[in-house]
Structures are given as C-alpha cells and as structure tokens.
Amino acid sequence: MSKAFFDQFSERLLAWHQTDGRYGLPWQGNRDPYAVWVSEIMLQQTQVTTVLERYPRFMQRFPSVQQLAAANIDEVLAEWAGLGYYSRARNLHACATQVVEEFGGSFPRDPLQLERLKGIGRSTAGAIAAFAFGERAPILDANVKRILVRLFAIDRPLQEKAVTEELWSLAERLLPKSSQSMPTYTQALMDFGATWCTARKPVCISDQHTCPFEKNCEANLSNQVLLLPKKISKAKSPELICNMVLLRHGNSILLQKRPPKAIWGGLWSLPESDWISRTPTHLQKSQSASKVQRAALLKTVFNNADARMLVKKCSSLVHQTEIKHVFTHRRLWMQIWEASLQEQYCFDDPTLQWVDLYKLGHYGLPQPIKMLLQGLSLARDVGTKS
C-alpha cells in the first residue's frame, strides 16, 4: 500500500462518516470518560439494538463512577442481567472502585494507565482515550480487524500473535495527524466496520453503495473479501446437562449464589448439580421422582446432611421442564425439578438463601432462570428491576 494511502485514509474515512456514518446513538458525542467506558464495555459481545435499551437504564441507575463503586455487586449484576458475559459487570464494579481509590474518581487519560484498570484491554483503553480525551490512540476491535485484514489482504488467522502485532502497527499508521479528529475518526472506524465492511454482506459485493476504499482494498481487488478474515474450523461445542431444584416455601424460593469465576459468576440461580456430559441415562422427563430417586437427585445438588433432611421434608419432587441454553462454547440442558416445603429449612451453606418472590427483581439472575420464573409466574416483578 502506498504512503499516499496511509496519509489520506483518515480524511477519506471522515468524509465517508459525514454522509454515511451512524448518528444519534445515546453514547455518541459524550466526552465523559465514565460514560464512554460503560458504553464500550456494554457493546462488547452485545448487539447495538440491545445496548440502545440497556445503556440509558444503566446510566440512570449508576450515573457516576462514584455511585457505581459504592453500589453492592448484587445491584450491579441485577442491572446487568440479560446482557450476558457477566465478568464484564464484575469488572465494571472492580474498575470503578479502582478509579475512585487510586485516581480520586477521575479516569486517567493515558491509554497505558487505562489499560492497567480491571477489565480494560488495549483496544478499550484506546477508545476511551480517543473519545474522552482526543488522544491519538488506536483501537482494534473485531470490526477494525476485519477492515484492516481486508484492506491489506492478510490471509493468516487472527489468532496468530504476529498478525495481531501487524494489525496494531497498521492501526497506528492510519491514525489522523490531528488529535481533534480522534473522537470522530474512532467512531467512523467502528461505524464503517459495523455497517459497510460487514462480515457477510459488505457493500463491495452489492450495487447499493460504492466503498470509498474499493480501488485500494487488496481483498476486493483479488476477489477475497468474503474469504477474509481467514476462518479456523471450530470444534463442536460440548453438550452438558445438570439438575436444578426449584425449592419453594410459601412466598419464598431458594436461590444459590454462584462462584465469582464460574459461568454466570456472582449471579443468583437455582441450586444445581455438577454439569456433566449429556447422555440418555438420566431420569425420565415429566414424571414425579420416587423417594429413592429424590434422594439420589438431591444428593447431586445439596450436601449429604441437607439432602437427607430434604428427602424427609419434600413429599414430592416433580420434573417441571427442560431448558436448553446455548453459550459461546457449550450447550447446557437444565432439568428443572420442583418441590415445596411446608416449613422453611435453614441451610448452613452461606451461598444458599431464601428470597421473597416479590424481591427477585433485586437479584441478578441468569437470563434462562429469570425467564423460567417469569413463565411460572412465581414473581410479578422478576425482570422489572434487573
């Protein structure tokens, strides 16, 4: 690629954005680093249409980094419920605490310092620095990687370290010379990848628009656009199964807080057994478990002492439903077994807690569990506050 291309790239991209970029998104044009940071984290692995609804709500609930840091982690997870990738919410809370304690509540403008904060990688640090402070810092999210791989016809897998280093180098060389252009340039780069240089239907393979870089794009010139970035065959996702117990007493339901580093880390869910490979050897669906089966099943979910006591207290254990949930790298079948207790049983396990049905909206629940409770009409306000 010629030197002239590198020199003119930002100007051509900015000109494109003026007529074809996205405008009116609730996080656009905001120079508050806190607001920029929240939007960048929320947009990771989440569709823009979803963020359009959830971002304003999150910002209204936690309007400043100080208020986010002061909040209980359960409040944050409840507000994040349904967005997935819950480590992002935990990192948001931890990062807010860092900013308050180490930087007096003000985000640093140096990308290297931003990158040292919890949950902020190099690309997110670059976006915050560019949007909030006008720093000449590159970004390299999935959209930008796709743009650069096609422009320069890089036919090696993105997972290779050398390819990543090459892309960062290219991203830096393409930056505009003026720091004043950085907020608009960074937005333009994101928009171009999200709306024009898309993965499956880039404009260069249609007659609807003319790409401003079609005469320079090496992938376009060599008819490789849809072949790049180079894809690596993925292994088949493992299929897993577990039992979950929906234990009720009066107007309360038993929830268990999940370990912080597990899937759905830090959320409240139904007590469950270990996840094992899915086989046809489990209890038949849509049936009431016998006393022997109840004992065997409850022992996979609770400790021995609690399981023995629950066998005595639960006159029945009925298979309520099966829920299939697809994660990024696995599929899980949850077998939901329902039982009721005439009197409340106190568990020694501190992760187990009886929760009033009308307060479930204050708890961060995994999306399939929240939908289950809504479907069974267990609580009127499930999801209205989470």
DRENDO-1510 file (C-alpha; in Angstrom, 1 decimal, always signed):
<recs>
REC; n; res; u; v; w
REC; 1; MET; +0.0; +0.0; +0.0 .
REC; 2; SER; +1.4; +3.4; -0.9 .
REC; 3; LYS; +2.3; +6.1; +1.5 .
REC; 4; ALA; -0.4; +8.3; +0.0 .
REC; 5; PHE; -3.0; +5.8; +1.0 .
REC; 6; PHE; -1.8; +5.9; +4.7 .
REC; 7; ASP; -1.7; +9.7; +4.6 .
REC; 8; GLN; -5.2; +10.0; +3.1 .
REC; 9; PHE; -7.0; +7.2; +4.8 .
REC; 10; SER; -8.3; +9.2; +7.8 .
REC; 11; GLU; -9.6; +12.0; +5.6 .
REC; 12; ARG; -11.5; +9.7; +3.3 .
REC; 13; LEU; -12.9; +7.8; +6.3 .
REC; 14; LEU; -14.1; +11.1; +7.9 .
REC; 15; ALA; -15.6; +12.2; +4.7 .
REC; 16; TRP; -17.5; +8.9; +4.5 .
REC; 17; HIS; -18.7; +9.2; +8.0 .
REC; 18; GLN; -20.1; +12.7; +7.4 .
REC; 19; THR; -22.6; +11.3; +4.9 .
REC; 20; ASP; -23.0; +7.6; +5.9 .
REC; 21; GLY; -21.9; +7.2; +9.5 .
REC; 22; ARG; -24.3; +6.5; +12.4 .
REC; 23; TYR; -25.7; +9.4; +14.4 .
REC; 24; GLY; -28.0; +9.7; +17.4 .
REC; 25; LEU; -26.7; +6.8; +19.4 .
REC; 26; PRO; -27.1; +7.7; +23.1 .
REC; 27; TRP; -23.4; +7.3; +23.9 .
REC; 28; GLN; -22.2; +9.3; +20.9 .
REC; 29; GLY; -20.6; +12.7; +21.3 .
REC; 30; ASN; -20.2; +12.2; +25.1 .
REC; 31; ARG; -16.7; +13.2; +26.3 .
REC; 32; ASP; -17.3; +11.9; +29.8 .
REC; 33; PRO; -14.8; +9.1; +30.2 .
REC; 34; TYR; -17.2; +7.3; +32.6 .
REC; 35; ALA; -20.0; +7.3; +30.1 .
REC; 36; VAL; -17.6; +6.3; +27.3 .
REC; 37; TRP; -16.2; +3.4; +29.4 .
REC; 38; VAL; -19.6; +2.0; +30.3 .
REC; 39; SER; -20.7; +2.1; +26.6 .
REC; 40; GLU; -17.5; +0.4; +25.4 .
REC; 41; ILE; -17.8; -2.4; +27.9 .
REC; 42; MET; -21.5; -2.9; +27.3 .
REC; 43; LEU; -21.0; -3.0; +23.5 .
REC; 44; GLN; -18.5; -5.9; +23.8 .
REC; 45; GLN; -20.3; -9.1; +22.8 .
REC; 46; THR; -23.7; -7.4; +22.8 .
REC; 47; GLN; -25.8; -6.2; +19.9 .
REC; 48; VAL; -26.2; -2.4; +19.4 .
REC; 49; THR; -30.0; -2.8; +19.5 .
REC; 50; THR; -29.8; -4.4; +23.0 .
REC; 51; VAL; -27.4; -1.7; +24.2 .
REC; 52; LEU; -29.7; +1.0; +22.9 .
REC; 53; GLU; -32.2; -0.1; +25.5 .
REC; 54; ARG; -30.0; -1.1; +28.4 .
REC; 55; TYR; -27.3; +1.6; +28.3 .
REC; 56; PRO; -29.6; +4.6; +29.3 .
REC; 57; ARG; -31.1; +2.5; +32.0 .
REC; 58; PHE; -27.7; +1.5; +33.4 .
REC; 59; MET; -26.5; +5.1; +33.3 .
REC; 60; GLN; -29.7; +6.3; +35.1 .
REC; 61; ARG; -29.1; +3.7; +37.8 .
REC; 62; PHE; -25.4; +4.4; +38.2 .
REC; 63; PRO; -24.8; +7.9; +36.8 .
REC; 64; SER; -21.3; +8.3; +38.1 .
REC; 65; VAL; -18.2; +6.2; +38.8 .
REC; 66; GLN; -18.5; +7.0; +42.4 .
REC; 67; GLN; -22.1; +5.7; +42.6 .
REC; 68; LEU; -21.1; +2.5; +40.7 .
REC; 69; ALA; -18.2; +1.9; +43.1 .
REC; 70; ALA; -20.4; +2.4; +46.1 .
REC; 71; ALA; -23.1; +0.0; +44.9 .
REC; 72; ASN; -23.3; -3.6; +46.1 .
REC; 73; ILE; -22.1; -6.0; +43.5 .
REC; 74; ASP; -25.5; -7.7; +43.5 .
REC; 75; GLU; -27.1; -4.4; +42.5 .
REC; 76; VAL; -24.8; -4.2; +39.5 .
REC; 77; LEU; -25.3; -7.8; +38.5 .
REC; 78; ALA; -29.1; -7.3; +38.7 .
REC; 79; GLU; -28.9; -4.3; +36.4 .
REC; 80; TRP; -26.7; -6.3; +34.0 .
REC; 81; ALA; -28.9; -9.4; +34.0 .
REC; 82; GLY; -29.7; -10.5; +30.4 .
REC; 83; LEU; -26.7; -8.9; +28.8 .
REC; 84; GLY; -24.5; -12.0; +29.3 .
REC; 85; TYR; -20.7; -12.2; +29.8 .
REC; 86; TYR; -21.2; -11.3; +33.5 .
REC; 87; SER; -17.5; -10.9; +34.1 .
REC; 88; ARG; -17.9; -7.6; +32.4 .
REC; 89; ALA; -20.3; -6.4; +35.2 .
REC; 90; ARG; -17.9; -7.7; +37.9 .
REC; 91; ASN; -15.0; -5.9; +36.2 .
REC; 92; LEU; -17.1; -2.7; +35.9 .
REC; 93; HIS; -17.6; -2.7; +39.6 .
REC; 94; ALA; -14.0; -3.5; +40.4 .
REC; 95; CYS; -12.7; -0.9; +37.9 .
REC; 96; ALA; -15.0; +1.7; +39.3 .
REC; 97; THR; -13.5; +1.0; +42.8 .
REC; 98; GLN; -10.0; +1.3; +41.3 .
REC; 99; VAL; -10.8; +4.7; +39.7 .
REC; 100; VAL; -12.2; +6.0; +42.9 .
REC; 101; GLU; -9.5; +4.7; +45.2 .
REC; 102; GLU; -6.4; +5.1; +43.0 .
REC; 103; PHE; -7.3; +8.1; +40.8 .
REC; 104; GLY; -9.7; +10.1; +43.0 .
REC; 105; GLY; -12.7; +9.3; +40.8 .
REC; 106; SER; -11.2; +10.6; +37.6 .
REC; 107; PHE; -10.2; +8.3; +34.8 .
REC; 108; PRO; -6.6; +8.7; +33.6 .
REC; 109; ARG; -6.2; +9.9; +30.0 .
REC; 110; ASP; -3.0; +7.9; +29.3 .
REC; 111; PRO; -4.0; +4.7; +27.4 .
REC; 112; LEU; -1.3; +2.8; +29.3 .
REC; 113; GLN; -2.7; +3.7; +32.6 .
REC; 114; LEU; -6.3; +3.0; +31.4 .
REC; 115; GLU; -5.1; -0.5; +30.3 .
REC; 116; ARG; -4.0; -1.3; +33.8 .
REC; 117; LEU; -7.5; -0.9; +35.1 .
REC; 118; LYS; -9.6; -4.0; +35.7 .
REC; 119; GLY; -11.4; -5.3; +32.5 .
REC; 120; ILE; -9.9; -2.7; +30.2 .
REC; 121; GLY; -7.8; -4.1; +27.4 .
REC; 122; ARG; -5.7; -2.2; +24.9 .
REC; 123; SER; -8.5; -1.5; +22.4 .
REC; 124; THR; -11.0; -0.3; +25.0 .
REC; 125; ALA; -8.3; +1.9; +26.5 .
REC; 126; GLY; -7.7; +3.4; +23.1 .
REC; 127; ALA; -11.4; +4.0; +22.6 .
REC; 128; ILE; -11.7; +5.8; +26.0 .
REC; 129; ALA; -8.6; +7.9; +25.4 .
REC; 130; ALA; -9.7; +8.8; +21.9 .
REC; 131; PHE; -13.4; +9.6; +22.7 .
REC; 132; ALA; -13.0; +11.3; +26.0 .
REC; 133; PHE; -9.6; +12.9; +25.7 .
REC; 134; GLY; -8.8; +13.2; +22.0 .
REC; 135; GLU; -5.7; +11.1; +22.4 .
REC; 136; ARG; -4.1; +9.6; +19.2 .
REC; 137; ALA; -4.7; +6.0; +20.4 .
REC; 138; PRO; -5.6; +3.2; +18.0 .
REC; 139; ILE; -8.4; +0.7; +18.5 .
REC; 140; LEU; -8.5; -2.9; +17.3 .
REC; 141; ASP; -11.9; -4.4; +17.9 .
REC; 142; ALA; -13.4; -7.2; +15.8 .
REC; 143; ASN; -14.8; -4.7; +13.2 .
REC; 144; VAL; -11.5; -2.9; +12.8 .
REC; 145; LYS; -9.6; -6.2; +12.5 .
REC; 146; ARG; -11.9; -7.2; +9.6 .
REC; 147; ILE; -11.4; -3.8; +7.9 .
REC; 148; LEU; -7.6; -4.0; +8.1 .
REC; 149; VAL; -7.4; -7.7; +7.2 .
REC; 150; ARG; -9.4; -7.0; +4.0 .
REC; 151; LEU; -7.6; -3.7; +3.1 .
REC; 152; PHE; -4.2; -5.4; +3.3 .
REC; 153; ALA; -5.3; -8.9; +2.3 .
REC; 154; ILE; -3.8; -10.6; +5.4 .
REC; 155; ASP; -4.6; -14.2; +4.8 .
REC; 156; ARG; -3.3; -15.6; +8.1 .
REC; 157; PRO; -5.5; -16.4; +11.1 .
REC; 158; LEU; -6.2; -13.6; +13.5 .
REC; 159; GLN; -5.2; -15.8; +16.4 .
REC; 160; GLU; -1.6; -15.6; +15.4 .
REC; 161; LYS; +0.4; -13.2; +17.6 .
REC; 162; ALA; +2.3; -11.9; +14.6 .
REC; 163; VAL; -0.9; -11.0; +12.9 .
REC; 164; THR; -2.2; -9.1; +15.9 .
REC; 165; GLU; +1.1; -7.1; +16.1 .
REC; 166; GLU; +0.9; -6.3; +12.4 .
REC; 167; LEU; -2.7; -5.1; +12.8 .
REC; 168; TRP; -1.8; -2.8; +15.7 .
REC; 169; SER; +1.0; -1.4; +13.7 .
REC; 170; LEU; -1.3; -0.7; +10.7 .
REC; 171; ALA; -3.9; +0.8; +13.0 .
REC; 172; GLU; -1.3; +3.3; +14.4 .
REC; 173; ARG; -0.1; +4.2; +11.0 .
REC; 174; LEU; -3.6; +5.1; +9.8 .
REC; 175; LEU; -4.4; +7.5; +12.6 .
REC; 176; PRO; -5.2; +11.1; +11.7 .
REC; 177; LYS; -2.4; +13.5; +12.4 .
REC; 178; SER; -4.7; +15.9; +14.4 .
REC; 179; SER; -5.9; +14.8; +17.8 .
REC; 180; GLN; -9.0; +16.9; +17.3 .
REC; 181; SER; -10.2; +14.4; +14.8 .
REC; 182; MET; -9.8; +11.4; +17.0 .
REC; 183; PRO; -13.3; +11.1; +18.5 .
REC; 184; THR; -15.0; +11.3; +15.1 .
REC; 185; TYR; -12.4; +9.1; +13.4 .
REC; 186; THR; -12.7; +6.4; +16.0 .
REC; 187; GLN; -16.5; +6.4; +15.7 .
REC; 188; ALA; -16.2; +6.4; +11.9 .
REC; 189; LEU; -13.9; +3.3; +12.0 .
REC; 190; MET; -16.4; +1.5; +14.3 .
REC; 191; ASP; -19.3; +2.5; +12.1 .
REC; 192; PHE; -17.6; +1.5; +8.8 .
REC; 193; GLY; -17.0; -2.0; +10.1 .
REC; 194; ALA; -20.4; -2.4; +11.6 .
REC; 195; THR; -22.4; -1.1; +8.7 .
REC; 196; TRP; -20.4; -1.3; +5.4 .
REC; 197; CYS; -17.4; -3.6; +5.7 .
REC; 198; THR; -19.6; -6.3; +7.5 .
REC; 199; ALA; -18.7; -9.9; +7.8 .
REC; 200; ARG; -21.3; -11.4; +5.5 .
REC; 201; LYS; -22.7; -8.6; +3.3 .
REC; 202; PRO; -20.1; -5.9; +2.7 .
REC; 203; VAL; -21.2; -3.2; +0.3 .
REC; 204; CYS; -18.5; -4.0; -2.2 .
REC; 205; ILE; -20.3; -7.2; -3.2 .
REC; 206; SER; -23.6; -5.3; -3.8 .
REC; 207; ASP; -24.6; -2.5; -6.1 .
REC; 208; GLN; -26.1; -0.4; -3.3 .
REC; 209; HIS; -23.1; +1.7; -2.4 .
REC; 210; THR; -19.6; +2.4; -3.6 .
REC; 211; CYS; -16.9; +1.7; -0.9 .
REC; 212; PRO; -14.5; +4.7; -0.6 .
REC; 213; PHE; -11.6; +2.2; -0.5 .
REC; 214; GLU; -12.6; -0.2; -3.2 .
REC; 215; LYS; -9.8; +0.8; -5.5 .
REC; 216; ASN; -7.2; +0.2; -2.7 .
REC; 217; CYS; -8.7; -2.8; -0.9 .
REC; 218; GLU; -6.4; -5.7; -1.7 .
REC; 219; ALA; -9.1; -8.2; -0.8 .
REC; 220; ASN; -11.6; -6.6; -3.1 .
REC; 221; LEU; -9.0; -6.4; -5.9 .
REC; 222; SER; -8.2; -10.1; -5.6 .
REC; 223; ASN; -11.8; -11.3; -5.0 .
REC; 224; GLN; -11.1; -12.4; -1.4 .
REC; 225; VAL; -13.5; -10.2; +0.5 .
REC; 226; LEU; -15.7; -13.0; +1.8 .
REC; 227; LEU; -12.7; -15.2; +2.5 .
REC; 228; LEU; -11.2; -12.8; +4.9 .
REC; 229; PRO; -10.6; -12.7; +7.8 .
REC; 230; LYS; -9.5; -16.3; +7.5 .
REC; 231; LYS; -11.7; -18.6; +9.5 .
REC; 232; ILE; -10.5; -21.5; +11.6 .
REC; 233; SER; -12.7; -24.6; +11.9 .
REC; 234; LYS; -14.2; -24.7; +15.4 .
REC; 235; ALA; -14.6; -27.9; +17.4 .
REC; 236; LYS; -18.1; -29.0; +18.1 .
REC; 237; SER; -19.5; -27.4; +21.2 .
REC; 238; PRO; -19.8; -29.9; +24.1 .
REC; 239; GLU; -23.3; -30.8; +25.3 .
REC; 240; LEU; -23.8; -30.8; +29.1 .
REC; 241; ILE; -26.7; -31.5; +31.4 .
REC; 242; CYS; -27.5; -30.7; +35.0 .
REC; 243; ASN; -30.3; -30.9; +37.5 .
REC; 244; MET; -31.7; -27.8; +39.2 .
REC; 245; VAL; -34.0; -27.7; +42.1 .
REC; 246; LEU; -36.8; -25.2; +42.3 .
REC; 247; LEU; -37.5; -25.3; +46.0 .
REC; 248; ARG; -40.4; -23.2; +47.3 .
REC; 249; HIS; -41.7; -22.4; +50.8 .
REC; 250; GLY; -44.7; -20.1; +50.9 .
REC; 251; ASN; -43.8; -16.9; +49.1 .
REC; 252; SER; -40.1; -17.7; +49.1 .
REC; 253; ILE; -37.8; -19.5; +46.7 .
REC; 254; LEU; -34.3; -20.9; +47.4 .
REC; 255; LEU; -31.5; -19.3; +45.4 .
REC; 256; GLN; -27.8; -20.0; +45.5 .
REC; 257; LYS; -25.1; -17.5; +44.7 .
REC; 258; ARG; -22.7; -18.8; +42.0 .
REC; 259; PRO; -18.9; -18.7; +42.4 .
REC; 260; PRO; -17.5; -15.4; +41.1 .
REC; 261; LYS; -15.3; -17.1; +38.5 .
REC; 262; ALA; -17.8; -19.6; +37.2 .
REC; 263; ILE; -20.1; -19.2; +34.3 .
REC; 264; TRP; -22.8; -16.7; +35.4 .
REC; 265; GLY; -20.3; -15.8; +38.1 .
REC; 266; GLY; -21.7; -13.9; +41.1 .
REC; 267; LEU; -25.3; -14.3; +39.9 .
REC; 268; TRP; -28.1; -15.9; +41.9 .
REC; 269; SER; -29.5; -19.1; +40.4 .
REC; 270; LEU; -31.3; -22.3; +41.4 .
REC; 271; PRO; -29.3; -24.9; +43.4 .
REC; 272; GLU; -27.8; -27.2; +40.8 .
REC; 273; SER; -25.8; -30.4; +40.3 .
REC; 274; ASP; -22.4; -30.5; +38.6 .
REC; 275; TRP; -22.6; -30.1; +34.8 .
REC; 276; ILE; -21.8; -33.4; +33.1 .
REC; 277; SER; -21.8; -34.7; +29.5 .
REC; 278; ARG; -25.3; -35.2; +28.2 .
REC; 279; THR; -26.3; -38.8; +28.0 .
REC; 280; PRO; -29.7; -40.6; +27.8 .
REC; 281; THR; -29.2; -42.2; +31.3 .
REC; 282; HIS; -30.9; -39.5; +33.3 .
REC; 283; LEU; -34.3; -39.6; +35.0 .
REC; 284; GLN; -37.2; -39.6; +32.6 .
REC; 285; LYS; -38.8; -36.3; +31.9 .
REC; 286; SER; -42.3; -35.2; +33.0 .
REC; 287; GLN; -42.5; -37.5; +36.0 .
REC; 288; SER; -42.5; -37.4; +39.7 .
REC; 289; ALA; -39.4; -38.9; +41.3 .
REC; 290; SER; -39.7; -41.8; +43.7 .
REC; 291; LYS; -38.3; -41.5; +47.2 .
REC; 292; VAL; -35.1; -43.3; +46.1 .
REC; 293; GLN; -34.8; -41.1; +43.0 .
REC; 294; ARG; -35.4; -38.0; +45.1 .
REC; 295; ALA; -32.6; -39.0; +47.5 .
REC; 296; ALA; -30.2; -39.7; +44.6 .
REC; 297; LEU; -31.1; -36.4; +42.8 .
REC; 298; LEU; -31.0; -34.2; +45.9 .
REC; 299; LYS; -27.5; -35.6; +46.8 .
REC; 300; THR; -26.2; -34.3; +43.5 .
REC; 301; VAL; -27.3; -30.8; +44.4 .
REC; 302; PHE; -27.0; -30.4; +48.2 .
REC; 303; ASN; -24.6; -31.8; +50.8 .
REC; 304; ASN; -25.5; -35.1; +52.3 .
REC; 305; ALA; -27.0; -33.8; +55.5 .
REC; 306; ASP; -29.2; -31.3; +53.7 .
REC; 307; ALA; -30.2; -33.8; +51.1 .
REC; 308; ARG; -31.3; -36.4; +53.8 .
REC; 309; MET; -33.4; -33.7; +55.5 .
REC; 310; LEU; -35.0; -32.5; +52.3 .
REC; 311; VAL; -36.0; -36.1; +51.3 .
REC; 312; LYS; -38.0; -36.2; +54.5 .
REC; 313; LYS; -39.5; -32.7; +54.1 .
REC; 314; CYS; -40.3; -32.9; +50.3 .
REC; 315; SER; -43.3; -35.2; +49.8 .
REC; 316; SER; -42.7; -34.9; +46.0 .
REC; 317; LEU; -40.1; -33.8; +43.5 .
REC; 318; VAL; -41.6; -33.2; +40.1 .
REC; 319; HIS; -39.8; -32.6; +36.8 .
REC; 320; GLN; -41.1; -29.2; +35.8 .
REC; 321; THR; -39.4; -28.5; +32.5 .
REC; 322; GLU; -36.2; -28.8; +30.5 .
REC; 323; ILE; -34.3; -25.7; +29.4 .
REC; 324; LYS; -31.7; -25.6; +26.7 .
REC; 325; HIS; -29.3; -22.7; +26.9 .
REC; 326; VAL; -26.5; -22.1; +24.3 .
REC; 327; PHE; -23.3; -20.5; +25.5 .
REC; 328; THR; -20.5; -19.4; +23.2 .
REC; 329; HIS; -18.6; -22.6; +23.6 .
REC; 330; ARG; -21.1; -25.1; +25.0 .
REC; 331; ARG; -24.7; -26.1; +25.2 .
REC; 332; LEU; -26.4; -26.8; +28.5 .
REC; 333; TRP; -29.6; -28.7; +29.2 .
REC; 334; MET; -31.1; -27.8; +32.6 .
REC; 335; GLN; -33.5; -30.3; +34.1 .
REC; 336; ILE; -35.8; -28.3; +36.5 .
REC; 337; TRP; -37.2; -30.2; +39.4 .
REC; 338; GLU; -39.8; -28.5; +41.6 .
REC; 339; ALA; -40.6; -29.2; +45.3 .
REC; 340; SER; -42.4; -27.4; +48.1 .
REC; 341; LEU; -41.6; -27.4; +51.8 .
REC; 342; GLN; -44.3; -27.0; +54.5 .
REC; 343; GLU; -41.8; -25.3; +56.8 .
REC; 344; GLN; -38.7; -23.4; +56.0 .
REC; 345; TYR; -35.4; -25.3; +56.3 .
REC; 346; CYS; -32.3; -23.4; +57.4 .
REC; 347; PHE; -29.2; -24.3; +55.4 .
REC; 348; ASP; -25.7; -24.0; +56.8 .
REC; 349; ASP; -24.3; -23.1; +53.4 .
REC; 350; PRO; -24.0; -19.3; +53.2 .
REC; 351; THR; -24.4; -19.3; +49.4 .
REC; 352; LEU; -28.0; -20.6; +49.9 .
REC; 353; GLN; -30.6; -18.0; +50.7 .
REC; 354; TRP; -34.4; -17.9; +50.8 .
REC; 355; VAL; -35.7; -15.0; +48.8 .
REC; 356; ASP; -39.1; -13.4; +48.9 .
REC; 357; LEU; -40.7; -13.8; +45.4 .
REC; 358; TYR; -41.5; -10.1; +45.2 .
REC; 359; LYS; -37.9; -9.2; +45.7 .
REC; 360; LEU; -36.4; -11.3; +42.9 .
REC; 361; GLY; -36.2; -8.2; +40.8 .
REC; 362; HIS; -33.4; -7.0; +43.0 .
REC; 363; TYR; -31.2; -10.1; +42.3 .
REC; 364; GLY; -29.0; -10.7; +39.3 .
REC; 365; LEU; -30.4; -13.9; +37.7 .
REC; 366; PRO; -29.2; -15.8; +34.6 .
REC; 367; GLN; -31.4; -15.0; +31.7 .
REC; 368; PRO; -32.9; -18.5; +31.4 .
REC; 369; ILE; -33.6; -18.7; +35.1 .
REC; 370; LYS; -35.3; -15.3; +35.0 .
REC; 371; MET; -37.4; -16.4; +32.1 .
REC; 372; LEU; -38.3; -19.6; +33.9 .
REC; 373; LEU; -39.5; -17.7; +36.9 .
REC; 374; GLN; -41.5; -15.3; +34.8 .
REC; 375; GLY; -43.0; -18.2; +32.9 .
REC; 376; LEU; -44.1; -20.0; +36.0 .
REC; 377; SER; -45.5; -16.7; +37.4 .
REC; 378; LEU; -43.5; -17.0; +40.6 .
REC; 379; ALA; -43.0; -13.3; +40.9 .
REC; 380; ARG; -44.7; -10.4; +39.4 .
REC; 381; ASP; -41.7; -8.1; +39.3 .
REC; 382; VAL; -39.0; -10.5; +38.1 .
REC; 383; GLY; -37.1; -8.6; +35.4 .
REC; 384; THR; -38.6; -5.2; +36.1 .
REC; 385; LYS; -35.5; -4.2; +38.2 .
REC; 386; SER; -32.9; -6.5; +36.8 .
</recs>
